[in-house]
Amino acid sequence: MTGPQIFVIDDQASVRHALGEMLGVFGFNVETHESADDFLRTVGQTRGGCVVADVRMPGTDGIELVRELGRRKVALPVVLISGHGDIPTAVAAIKSGADDFIEKPIDDVALVAAINRALARTFEQQDIQKTQQALALQFARLTPRQVEIFDLVVQGFTSHAIAAKLAISVRTVESYRAEIMEKMQAESVAVLVRQAIRLRRITP
């Protein structure tokens, strides 16, 4: 069983080979490219993983690669490597959206740690995104009246106050509230409030 996919991009064949061998030993599935432009021609076919790219390459450089992936909304973390690792370059790399910056000569442990951190952050973001999408779908199932009562409940109005405000009975409010809790899969008002914050219905 192979590990996560790592895309190694470096214009030096010796570096590509060395990184490929080393990362393979650590259990990663490695694909190498001699340029960022070559990688970008195939990036639409990739399914996930992490990019390890040199900063300075002919054609599209590492920092521009990060920006291009961002423009294409490709959710691949990038660890940049460079033999010219000065502070301005490192700052530019991180500002461009790179997950980490490693100087040559590359320390194997430091690179693997950077890759693992980048992958962990990406997986966490994907989980959050999926949870947010599920929450939005649940909220979309509410009727306009249920949305109205949802908003009042999370703002702190009691059932009696909601009933008076909407000119309906307390029993009707309680019935709506139970339906809302069921549709939102919320076991308490506290959960509803947290959901409302994530849905940006209220501000914390």
PyRosetta script that sets phi, psi and omega in degrees:
from pyrosetta import init, pose_from_sequence

init()
pose = pose_from_sequence("MTGPQIFVIDDQASVRHALGEMLGVFGFNVETHESADDFLRTVGQTRGGCVVADVRMPGTDGIELVRELGRRKVALPVVLISGHGDIPTAVAAIKSGADDFIEKPIDDVALVAAINRALARTFEQQDIQKTQQALALQFARLTPRQVEIFDLVVQGFTSHAIAAKLAISVRTVESYRAEIMEKMQAESVAVLVRQAIRLRRITP")
pose.set_psi(1, 125.5)
pose.set_omega(1, -177.8)
pose.set_phi(2, -88.7)
pose.set_psi(2, 155.5)
pose.set_omega(2, 179.6)
pose.set_phi(3, -84.4)
pose.set_psi(3, -163.2)
pose.set_omega(3, -179.7)
pose.set_phi(4, -60.0)
pose.set_psi(4, 155.1)
pose.set_omega(4, -179.9)
pose.set_phi(5, -81.0)
pose.set_psi(5, 128.7)
pose.set_omega(5, 176.2)
pose.set_phi(6, -118.6)
pose.set_psi(6, 130.1)
pose.set_omega(6, 179.6)
pose.set_phi(7, -105.3)
pose.set_psi(7, 109.1)
pose.set_omega(7, -179.2)
pose.set_phi(8, -95.1)
pose.set_psi(8, 123.2)
pose.set_omega(8, -178.0)
pose.set_phi(9, -124.3)
pose.set_psi(9, 113.4)
pose.set_omega(9, 179.4)
pose.set_phi(10, -156.0)
pose.set_psi(10, 139.1)
pose.set_omega(10, -177.4)
pose.set_phi(11, -77.2)
pose.set_psi(11, -10.4)
pose.set_omega(11, 178.1)
pose.set_phi(12, -96.5)
pose.set_psi(12, 118.6)
pose.set_omega(12, -177.4)
pose.set_phi(13, -58.9)
pose.set_psi(13, -37.6)
pose.set_omega(13, -178.1)
pose.set_phi(14, -64.2)
pose.set_psi(14, -37.6)
pose.set_omega(14, 179.3)
pose.set_phi(15, -69.5)
pose.set_psi(15, -44.1)
pose.set_omega(15, 178.6)
pose.set_phi(16, -58.3)
pose.set_psi(16, -44.6)
pose.set_omega(16, -178.2)
pose.set_phi(17, -65.7)
pose.set_psi(17, -45.8)
pose.set_omega(17, -177.8)
pose.set_phi(18, -63.3)
pose.set_psi(18, -45.0)
pose.set_omega(18, 179.7)
pose.set_phi(19, -66.3)
pose.set_psi(19, -39.9)
pose.set_omega(19, 178.9)
pose.set_phi(20, -61.5)
pose.set_psi(20, -43.6)
pose.set_omega(20, 178.9)
pose.set_phi(21, -63.8)
pose.set_psi(21, -47.5)
pose.set_omega(21, -176.9)
pose.set_phi(22, -64.1)
pose.set_psi(22, -46.9)
pose.set_omega(22, -178.4)
pose.set_phi(23, -67.9)
pose.set_psi(23, -31.8)
pose.set_omega(23, 176.3)
pose.set_phi(24, -63.4)
pose.set_psi(24, -38.7)
pose.set_omega(24, 177.7)
pose.set_phi(25, -62.1)
pose.set_psi(25, -34.8)
pose.set_omega(25, 179.6)
pose.set_phi(26, -80.3)
pose.set_psi(26, 1.9)
pose.set_omega(26, 174.9)
pose.set_phi(27, 95.7)
pose.set_psi(27, 6.6)
pose.set_omega(27, 179.0)
pose.set_phi(28, -85.1)
pose.set_psi(28, 151.5)
pose.set_omega(28, 172.7)
pose.set_phi(29, -93.3)
pose.set_psi(29, 115.5)
pose.set_omega(29, -169.8)
pose.set_phi(30, -108.8)
pose.set_psi(30, 136.3)
pose.set_omega(30, 173.8)
pose.set_phi(31, -125.8)
pose.set_psi(31, 128.9)
pose.set_omega(31, -175.8)
pose.set_phi(32, -109.5)
pose.set_psi(32, 149.4)
pose.set_omega(32, 177.0)
pose.set_phi(33, -137.9)
pose.set_psi(33, 143.0)
pose.set_omega(33, -177.3)
pose.set_phi(34, -85.4)
pose.set_psi(34, -11.4)
pose.set_omega(34, 178.1)
pose.set_phi(35, -153.5)
pose.set_psi(35, 158.5)
pose.set_omega(35, 177.0)
pose.set_phi(36, -66.6)
pose.set_psi(36, -35.2)
pose.set_omega(36, 179.8)
pose.set_phi(37, -63.4)
pose.set_psi(37, -40.7)
pose.set_omega(37, 177.5)
pose.set_phi(38, -62.1)
pose.set_psi(38, -44.0)
pose.set_omega(38, 179.8)
pose.set_phi(39, -64.0)
pose.set_psi(39, -42.8)
pose.set_omega(39, -177.6)
pose.set_phi(40, -64.1)
pose.set_psi(40, -25.0)
pose.set_omega(40, 177.4)
pose.set_phi(41, -70.4)
pose.set_psi(41, -21.7)
pose.set_omega(41, -177.1)
pose.set_phi(42, -111.9)
pose.set_psi(42, -4.0)
pose.set_omega(42, -170.7)
pose.set_phi(43, -61.4)
pose.set_psi(43, -27.1)
pose.set_omega(43, 178.9)
pose.set_phi(44, -65.8)
pose.set_psi(44, -19.7)
pose.set_omega(44, -178.6)
pose.set_phi(45, -91.0)
pose.set_psi(45, -7.4)
pose.set_omega(45, -177.2)
pose.set_phi(46, -80.3)
pose.set_psi(46, 153.9)
pose.set_omega(46, -176.3)
pose.set_phi(47, -112.8)
pose.set_psi(47, -8.2)
pose.set_omega(47, -178.5)
pose.set_phi(48, 146.1)
pose.set_psi(48, 169.3)
pose.set_omega(48, -178.2)
pose.set_phi(49, 134.9)
pose.set_psi(49, -145.8)
pose.set_omega(49, -177.2)
pose.set_phi(50, -146.3)
pose.set_psi(50, 140.8)
pose.set_omega(50, 177.9)
pose.set_phi(51, -98.9)
pose.set_psi(51, 133.3)
pose.set_omega(51, 171.6)
pose.set_phi(52, -116.9)
pose.set_psi(52, 110.8)
pose.set_omega(52, -173.0)
pose.set_phi(53, -131.1)
pose.set_psi(53, 144.0)
pose.set_omega(53, 174.8)
pose.set_phi(54, -70.1)
pose.set_psi(54, 147.0)
pose.set_omega(54, 178.4)
pose.set_phi(55, -72.0)
pose.set_psi(55, -46.6)
pose.set_omega(55, -173.9)
pose.set_phi(56, -104.3)
pose.set_psi(56, 109.2)
pose.set_omega(56, 178.3)
pose.set_phi(57, -139.9)
pose.set_psi(57, 153.4)
pose.set_omega(57, 173.8)
pose.set_phi(58, -61.3)
pose.set_psi(58, 147.8)
pose.set_omega(58, -178.7)
pose.set_phi(59, 77.1)
pose.set_psi(59, -137.7)
pose.set_omega(59, 178.9)
pose.set_phi(60, -67.7)
pose.set_psi(60, 121.7)
pose.set_omega(60, -179.6)
pose.set_phi(61, -85.8)
pose.set_psi(61, 178.2)
pose.set_omega(61, -174.4)
pose.set_phi(62, -63.3)
pose.set_psi(62, -40.1)
pose.set_omega(62, -178.6)
pose.set_phi(63, -68.1)
pose.set_psi(63, -41.9)
pose.set_omega(63, 177.7)
pose.set_phi(64, -66.4)
pose.set_psi(64, -31.1)
pose.set_omega(64, 175.9)
pose.set_phi(65, -61.3)
pose.set_psi(65, -45.3)
pose.set_omega(65, 179.1)
pose.set_phi(66, -59.4)
pose.set_psi(66, -45.1)
pose.set_omega(66, -179.6)
pose.set_phi(67, -63.7)
pose.set_psi(67, -39.4)
pose.set_omega(67, -179.1)
pose.set_phi(68, -66.7)
pose.set_psi(68, -40.9)
pose.set_omega(68, 177.0)
pose.set_phi(69, -61.9)
pose.set_psi(69, -38.3)
pose.set_omega(69, 176.9)
pose.set_phi(70, -64.0)
pose.set_psi(70, -42.7)
pose.set_omega(70, 179.1)
pose.set_phi(71, -62.4)
pose.set_psi(71, -37.4)
pose.set_omega(71, -179.7)
pose.set_phi(72, -82.6)
pose.set_psi(72, -2.4)
pose.set_omega(72, -178.0)
pose.set_phi(73, 57.6)
pose.set_psi(73, 39.4)
pose.set_omega(73, 175.5)
pose.set_phi(74, -91.1)
pose.set_psi(74, 116.0)
pose.set_omega(74, -173.5)
pose.set_phi(75, -84.8)
pose.set_psi(75, 62.0)
pose.set_omega(75, 176.9)
pose.set_phi(76, -112.5)
pose.set_psi(76, 120.3)
pose.set_omega(76, 176.4)
pose.set_phi(77, -68.4)
pose.set_psi(77, 149.6)
pose.set_omega(77, -178.2)
pose.set_phi(78, -126.7)
pose.set_psi(78, 127.0)
pose.set_omega(78, 171.2)
pose.set_phi(79, -105.5)
pose.set_psi(79, 118.4)
pose.set_omega(79, -178.3)
pose.set_phi(80, -94.2)
pose.set_psi(80, 142.6)
pose.set_omega(80, 177.6)
pose.set_phi(81, -124.0)
pose.set_psi(81, 149.6)
pose.set_omega(81, -178.5)
pose.set_phi(82, -157.2)
pose.set_psi(82, 145.5)
pose.set_omega(82, 173.7)
pose.set_phi(83, -89.6)
pose.set_psi(83, -2.6)
pose.set_omega(83, -178.6)
pose.set_phi(84, -119.7)
pose.set_psi(84, 51.6)
pose.set_omega(84, -168.7)
pose.set_phi(85, -79.3)
pose.set_psi(85, 69.8)
pose.set_omega(85, 174.1)
pose.set_phi(86, -87.5)
pose.set_psi(86, 167.3)
pose.set_omega(86, -176.0)
pose.set_phi(87, -61.5)
pose.set_psi(87, -45.9)
pose.set_omega(87, 179.8)
pose.set_phi(88, -57.7)
pose.set_psi(88, -38.5)
pose.set_omega(88, 179.0)
pose.set_phi(89, -66.0)
pose.set_psi(89, -42.3)
pose.set_omega(89, 179.2)
pose.set_phi(90, -62.0)
pose.set_psi(90, -43.9)
pose.set_omega(90, 179.7)
pose.set_phi(91, -63.1)
pose.set_psi(91, -44.2)
pose.set_omega(91, 179.0)
pose.set_phi(92, -61.9)
pose.set_psi(92, -37.7)
pose.set_omega(92, -179.8)
pose.set_phi(93, -63.4)
pose.set_psi(93, -47.3)
pose.set_omega(93, -178.7)
pose.set_phi(94, -68.7)
pose.set_psi(94, -40.0)
pose.set_omega(94, 178.1)
pose.set_phi(95, -62.3)
pose.set_psi(95, -32.2)
pose.set_omega(95, -179.1)
pose.set_phi(96, -73.1)
pose.set_psi(96, -13.6)
pose.set_omega(96, 178.7)
pose.set_phi(97, 115.2)
pose.set_psi(97, 3.2)
pose.set_omega(97, 178.2)
pose.set_phi(98, -65.2)
pose.set_psi(98, 147.5)
pose.set_omega(98, -179.7)
pose.set_phi(99, -80.2)
pose.set_psi(99, -30.6)
pose.set_omega(99, -179.2)
pose.set_phi(100, -160.4)
pose.set_psi(100, 170.8)
pose.set_omega(100, -176.6)
pose.set_phi(101, -141.5)
pose.set_psi(101, 120.3)
pose.set_omega(101, -177.8)
pose.set_phi(102, -120.3)
pose.set_psi(102, 132.6)
pose.set_omega(102, 179.1)
pose.set_phi(103, -87.5)
pose.set_psi(103, 148.1)
pose.set_omega(103, 170.4)
pose.set_phi(104, -83.5)
pose.set_psi(104, 148.7)
pose.set_omega(104, -4.5)
pose.set_phi(105, -65.8)
pose.set_psi(105, 138.9)
pose.set_omega(105, -171.2)
pose.set_phi(106, -79.3)
pose.set_psi(106, 129.6)
pose.set_omega(106, 173.6)
pose.set_phi(107, -84.4)
pose.set_psi(107, 118.8)
pose.set_omega(107, -175.1)
pose.set_phi(108, -54.2)
pose.set_psi(108, -46.9)
pose.set_omega(108, -177.2)
pose.set_phi(109, -64.2)
pose.set_psi(109, -41.5)
pose.set_omega(109, -179.8)
pose.set_phi(110, -64.5)
pose.set_psi(110, -40.6)
pose.set_omega(110, 179.7)
pose.set_phi(111, -66.7)
pose.set_psi(111, -45.8)
pose.set_omega(111, 179.6)
pose.set_phi(112, -62.3)
pose.set_psi(112, -39.8)
pose.set_omega(112, 178.2)
pose.set_phi(113, -63.3)
pose.set_psi(113, -41.1)
pose.set_omega(113, 179.4)
pose.set_phi(114, -65.2)
pose.set_psi(114, -41.8)
pose.set_omega(114, 178.2)
pose.set_phi(115, -62.9)
pose.set_psi(115, -45.7)
pose.set_omega(115, -179.3)
pose.set_phi(116, -62.6)
pose.set_psi(116, -39.6)
pose.set_omega(116, 177.0)
pose.set_phi(117, -63.5)
pose.set_psi(117, -43.8)
pose.set_omega(117, -179.1)
pose.set_phi(118, -63.5)
pose.set_psi(118, -43.6)
pose.set_omega(118, 179.4)
pose.set_phi(119, -65.0)
pose.set_psi(119, -41.8)
pose.set_omega(119, -179.8)
pose.set_phi(120, -61.9)
pose.set_psi(120, -43.2)
pose.set_omega(120, 178.7)
pose.set_phi(121, -62.8)
pose.set_psi(121, -41.2)
pose.set_omega(121, -179.2)
pose.set_phi(122, -65.5)
pose.set_psi(122, -45.3)
pose.set_omega(122, 179.0)
pose.set_phi(123, -61.7)
pose.set_psi(123, -39.7)
pose.set_omega(123, -179.9)
pose.set_phi(124, -64.6)
pose.set_psi(124, -43.6)
pose.set_omega(124, 178.6)
pose.set_phi(125, -63.3)
pose.set_psi(125, -39.4)
pose.set_omega(125, 178.9)
pose.set_phi(126, -64.9)
pose.set_psi(126, -39.8)
pose.set_omega(126, 178.2)
pose.set_phi(127, -64.3)
pose.set_psi(127, -42.1)
pose.set_omega(127, 179.0)
pose.set_phi(128, -63.4)
pose.set_psi(128, -41.7)
pose.set_omega(128, -179.3)
pose.set_phi(129, -63.5)
pose.set_psi(129, -43.0)
pose.set_omega(129, 179.2)
pose.set_phi(130, -64.0)
pose.set_psi(130, -42.1)
pose.set_omega(130, 179.0)
pose.set_phi(131, -63.9)
pose.set_psi(131, -40.7)
pose.set_omega(131, 179.5)
pose.set_phi(132, -65.4)
pose.set_psi(132, -40.3)
pose.set_omega(132, 178.4)
pose.set_phi(133, -64.3)
pose.set_psi(133, -41.3)
pose.set_omega(133, 178.9)
pose.set_phi(134, -63.2)
pose.set_psi(134, -40.9)
pose.set_omega(134, 179.6)
pose.set_phi(135, -64.4)
pose.set_psi(135, -42.8)
pose.set_omega(135, 179.1)
pose.set_phi(136, -62.4)
pose.set_psi(136, -38.7)
pose.set_omega(136, 178.3)
pose.set_phi(137, -65.8)
pose.set_psi(137, -40.1)
pose.set_omega(137, 177.4)
pose.set_phi(138, -61.9)
pose.set_psi(138, -45.1)
pose.set_omega(138, -178.5)
pose.set_phi(139, -64.5)
pose.set_psi(139, -35.3)
pose.set_omega(139, -179.2)
pose.set_phi(140, -65.0)
pose.set_psi(140, -20.0)
pose.set_omega(140, -179.6)
pose.set_phi(141, -80.2)
pose.set_psi(141, -11.4)
pose.set_omega(141, 179.4)
pose.set_phi(142, -72.8)
pose.set_psi(142, 142.3)
pose.set_omega(142, 175.2)
pose.set_phi(143, -75.0)
pose.set_psi(143, 163.9)
pose.set_omega(143, 177.9)
pose.set_phi(144, -54.4)
pose.set_psi(144, -40.2)
pose.set_omega(144, 179.4)
pose.set_phi(145, -66.9)
pose.set_psi(145, -39.6)
pose.set_omega(145, 178.1)
pose.set_phi(146, -65.2)
pose.set_psi(146, -38.0)
pose.set_omega(146, 177.3)
pose.set_phi(147, -62.5)
pose.set_psi(147, -42.1)
pose.set_omega(147, 179.4)
pose.set_phi(148, -59.4)
pose.set_psi(148, -46.0)
pose.set_omega(148, -179.2)
pose.set_phi(149, -72.6)
pose.set_psi(149, -37.7)
pose.set_omega(149, 174.5)
pose.set_phi(150, -53.2)
pose.set_psi(150, -50.1)
pose.set_omega(150, -177.7)
pose.set_phi(151, -61.8)
pose.set_psi(151, -38.7)
pose.set_omega(151, 179.9)
pose.set_phi(152, -70.5)
pose.set_psi(152, -40.9)
pose.set_omega(152, 179.4)
pose.set_phi(153, -60.3)
pose.set_psi(153, -47.7)
pose.set_omega(153, -175.4)
pose.set_phi(154, -73.6)
pose.set_psi(154, -15.4)
pose.set_omega(154, 174.7)
pose.set_phi(155, -84.1)
pose.set_psi(155, -6.4)
pose.set_omega(155, 175.1)
pose.set_phi(156, 103.1)
pose.set_psi(156, 6.2)
pose.set_omega(156, 178.3)
pose.set_phi(157, -72.0)
pose.set_psi(157, 137.7)
pose.set_omega(157, 175.5)
pose.set_phi(158, -77.8)
pose.set_psi(158, 166.8)
pose.set_omega(158, 178.4)
pose.set_phi(159, -59.5)
pose.set_psi(159, -39.8)
pose.set_omega(159, 179.1)
pose.set_phi(160, -64.5)
pose.set_psi(160, -41.5)
pose.set_omega(160, 179.8)
pose.set_phi(161, -66.9)
pose.set_psi(161, -39.8)
pose.set_omega(161, 178.2)
pose.set_phi(162, -65.0)
pose.set_psi(162, -43.3)
pose.set_omega(162, 179.7)
pose.set_phi(163, -59.1)
pose.set_psi(163, -44.6)
pose.set_omega(163, 179.4)
pose.set_phi(164, -66.1)
pose.set_psi(164, -40.2)
pose.set_omega(164, -177.2)
pose.set_phi(165, -66.6)
pose.set_psi(165, -38.5)
pose.set_omega(165, -176.0)
pose.set_phi(166, -99.1)
pose.set_psi(166, -0.2)
pose.set_omega(166, 179.7)
pose.set_phi(167, 58.2)
pose.set_psi(167, 46.4)
pose.set_omega(167, 175.3)
pose.set_phi(168, -131.4)
pose.set_psi(168, 170.1)
pose.set_omega(168, -177.3)
pose.set_phi(169, -77.8)
pose.set_psi(169, 156.9)
pose.set_omega(169, 176.6)
pose.set_phi(170, -61.2)
pose.set_psi(170, -38.7)
pose.set_omega(170, 179.2)
pose.set_phi(171, -60.3)
pose.set_psi(171, -39.8)
pose.set_omega(171, 178.8)
pose.set_phi(172, -65.9)
pose.set_psi(172, -41.9)
pose.set_omega(172, 177.9)
pose.set_phi(173, -60.2)
pose.set_psi(173, -46.5)
pose.set_omega(173, 180.0)
pose.set_phi(174, -60.9)
pose.set_psi(174, -37.9)
pose.set_omega(174, 178.4)
pose.set_phi(175, -64.8)
pose.set_psi(175, -44.9)
pose.set_omega(175, 177.8)
pose.set_phi(176, -62.2)
pose.set_psi(176, -42.0)
pose.set_omega(176, -178.1)
pose.set_phi(177, -62.1)
pose.set_psi(177, -40.9)
pose.set_omega(177, 178.5)
pose.set_phi(178, -63.6)
pose.set_psi(178, -40.3)
pose.set_omega(178, 178.8)
pose.set_phi(179, -65.3)
pose.set_psi(179, -40.8)
pose.set_omega(179, 178.9)
pose.set_phi(180, -62.4)
pose.set_psi(180, -47.0)
pose.set_omega(180, -179.7)
pose.set_phi(181, -59.2)
pose.set_psi(181, -39.4)
pose.set_omega(181, -179.3)
pose.set_phi(182, -68.7)
pose.set_psi(182, -47.4)
pose.set_omega(182, -179.1)
pose.set_phi(183, -64.3)
pose.set_psi(183, -36.5)
pose.set_omega(183, -178.5)
pose.set_phi(184, -87.0)
pose.set_psi(184, -3.2)
pose.set_omega(184, -179.1)
pose.set_phi(185, 53.6)
pose.set_psi(185, 45.2)
pose.set_omega(185, -179.7)
pose.set_phi(186, -109.9)
pose.set_psi(186, 126.3)
pose.set_omega(186, -177.4)
pose.set_phi(187, -88.4)
pose.set_psi(187, -5.3)
pose.set_omega(187, 179.6)
pose.set_phi(188, -157.5)
pose.set_psi(188, 166.2)
pose.set_omega(188, 176.9)
pose.set_phi(189, -64.8)
pose.set_psi(189, -34.0)
pose.set_omega(189, 178.7)
pose.set_phi(190, -58.7)
pose.set_psi(190, -41.0)
pose.set_omega(190, 177.6)
pose.set_phi(191, -65.1)
pose.set_psi(191, -42.1)
pose.set_omega(191, 177.9)
pose.set_phi(192, -58.8)
pose.set_psi(192, -41.3)
pose.set_omega(192, -179.6)
pose.set_phi(193, -63.6)
pose.set_psi(193, -44.4)
pose.set_omega(193, 177.9)
pose.set_phi(194, -62.3)
pose.set_psi(194, -38.9)
pose.set_omega(194, 177.8)
pose.set_phi(195, -64.2)
pose.set_psi(195, -41.1)
pose.set_omega(195, -179.6)
pose.set_phi(196, -62.7)
pose.set_psi(196, -37.0)
pose.set_omega(196, 177.2)
pose.set_phi(197, -64.5)
pose.set_psi(197, -45.4)
pose.set_omega(197, 179.9)
pose.set_phi(198, -66.2)
pose.set_psi(198, -30.6)
pose.set_omega(198, 178.1)
pose.set_phi(199, -84.5)
pose.set_psi(199, -3.2)
pose.set_omega(199, -179.3)
pose.set_phi(200, 62.4)
pose.set_psi(200, 31.8)
pose.set_omega(200, 173.5)
pose.set_phi(201, -80.5)
pose.set_psi(201, -28.8)
pose.set_omega(201, 175.5)
pose.set_phi(202, -138.0)
pose.set_psi(202, 161.2)
pose.set_omega(202, 176.7)
pose.set_phi(203, -105.4)
pose.set_psi(203, 140.7)
pose.set_omega(203, -179.0)
pose.set_phi(204, -66.6)
pose.dump_pdb("model.pdb")
